[in-house]
Amino acid sequence: MCPSTPAANATVFLGMITPAGRVAYVTPQMPAEVALAAANADRPVESQYRLAGPCVTAKCGFWTGDHCGLGERLVASYQETAAPAETDLPRCAIRRTCRWYAEQGRSACAACSHVVTDARPGQ
């Protein structure tokens, strides 16, 4: 599963974006339709909610050919700026199937809560 997919590909409502720009995870797993129905129509759904869906591999601009380049970049960037590693992982509904966790391990979870998918047209 991709933990940061656009609404068009979403199957899971992963969390809400807080005013501080962090993800407040929703557990247990809920269908994406819950977030899509509650979204403010004046803003992109992805700026309000984090959604997850099947990894589309080669159809995604972040796919390197054998892994997710976005997950890799996020972990590297977060590790450069983060305080000591967080020991408790967030309660995430997709961890067992998450592409970032499978490829980057626990470090992906620490970076993940800081990701807001930007799906504004032209960006």
C-alpha positions as CSV (number, residue, x, y, z in Angstrom):
1,M,0.0,0.0,0.0
2,C,1.1,3.5,-0.7
3,P,0.6,5.6,2.5
4,S,0.3,8.9,0.5
5,T,-1.9,8.3,-2.5
6,P,-4.1,10.9,-4.3
7,A,-7.9,10.6,-3.6
8,A,-8.5,9.1,-7.1
9,N,-6.6,6.0,-6.1
10,A,-7.5,5.9,-2.4
11,T,-9.0,2.9,-0.7
12,V,-8.1,3.6,2.9
13,F,-8.6,6.7,5.1
14,L,-5.2,6.8,6.9
15,G,-5.6,10.0,8.9
16,M,-6.5,13.6,9.3
17,I,-4.1,16.5,8.8
18,T,-3.9,18.5,12.0
19,P,-3.5,22.4,12.1
20,A,0.2,21.7,12.9
21,G,0.6,19.8,9.6
22,R,1.0,16.4,11.1
23,V,-1.1,13.3,10.5
24,A,-3.4,12.1,13.2
25,Y,-3.9,8.5,12.3
26,V,-7.2,6.8,12.2
27,T,-7.4,3.2,13.6
28,P,-8.9,0.8,13.0
29,Q,-8.8,1.0,9.2
30,M,-11.6,2.9,7.6
31,P,-12.6,3.1,3.9
32,A,-11.4,6.2,2.0
33,E,-15.1,7.1,1.3
34,V,-15.4,8.2,4.9
35,A,-12.8,11.0,4.3
36,L,-14.0,11.8,0.8
37,A,-17.6,12.3,2.1
38,A,-16.5,14.6,4.9
39,A,-14.0,16.7,2.9
40,N,-14.4,20.5,2.6
41,A,-15.1,21.0,-1.2
42,D,-13.2,24.3,-1.2
43,R,-9.8,22.6,-0.6
44,P,-8.1,19.5,-2.0
45,V,-9.1,16.4,-0.1
46,E,-5.4,15.5,0.2
47,S,-4.7,18.7,2.1
48,Q,-7.3,17.7,4.7
49,Y,-6.8,13.9,4.9
50,R,-4.0,11.3,4.3
51,L,-5.2,8.6,2.1
52,A,-3.7,5.2,1.2
53,G,-4.2,3.0,-1.7
54,P,-2.5,0.3,-3.8
55,C,1.1,1.2,-4.9
56,V,1.0,1.7,-8.6
57,T,4.8,1.2,-9.0
58,A,5.8,2.2,-12.6
59,K,2.7,4.4,-13.0
60,C,4.0,6.7,-10.2
61,G,6.5,9.4,-10.7
62,F,8.3,8.4,-7.5
63,W,8.9,4.8,-8.6
64,T,12.7,4.2,-9.2
65,G,12.3,1.0,-11.0
66,D,12.6,-1.2,-7.9
67,H,11.4,0.8,-4.9
68,C,9.6,4.0,-3.8
69,G,11.9,6.9,-4.2
70,L,9.6,9.2,-2.2
71,G,9.7,6.9,0.9
72,E,13.5,6.8,0.6
73,R,13.8,10.6,0.3
74,L,11.4,11.3,3.2
75,V,13.4,9.0,5.5
76,A,16.7,10.6,4.5
77,S,15.4,14.1,4.9
78,Y,13.6,13.4,8.2
79,Q,16.7,11.7,9.7
80,E,18.8,14.8,8.9
81,T,16.5,17.2,10.8
82,A,14.9,15.0,13.5
83,A,15.6,14.8,17.1
84,P,16.6,11.3,18.5
85,A,14.6,8.5,17.0
86,E,11.0,8.1,18.2
87,T,10.7,4.8,19.9
88,D,7.0,4.3,19.7
89,L,5.5,3.8,16.3
90,P,2.2,5.6,15.5
91,R,-0.9,3.5,15.4
92,C,-1.2,3.0,11.7
93,A,-3.9,1.0,10.0
94,I,-1.7,-0.1,7.0
95,R,1.7,-0.8,8.5
96,R,1.7,-4.5,7.7
97,T,1.1,-3.7,4.0
98,C,2.8,-0.3,3.8
99,R,5.4,0.1,1.0
100,W,7.4,2.7,2.9
101,Y,7.6,0.5,6.0
102,A,8.5,-2.6,4.0
103,E,11.3,-0.8,2.3
104,Q,12.5,1.7,4.9
105,G,11.5,0.1,8.2
106,R,10.7,2.0,11.4
107,S,12.3,5.2,10.1
108,A,9.5,5.5,7.6
109,C,6.9,5.6,10.3
110,A,8.6,8.6,12.0
111,A,8.8,10.5,8.8
112,C,5.3,9.5,7.6
113,S,3.4,11.5,10.1
114,H,4.9,14.7,8.7
115,V,3.7,14.1,5.1
116,V,0.8,16.0,3.6
117,T,0.0,14.9,0.1
118,D,-0.2,18.0,-2.2
119,A,-2.6,17.4,-5.0
120,R,-3.2,20.9,-6.2
121,P,-3.5,21.2,-10.0
122,G,-0.4,22.4,-11.7
123,Q,2.0,21.4,-8.9
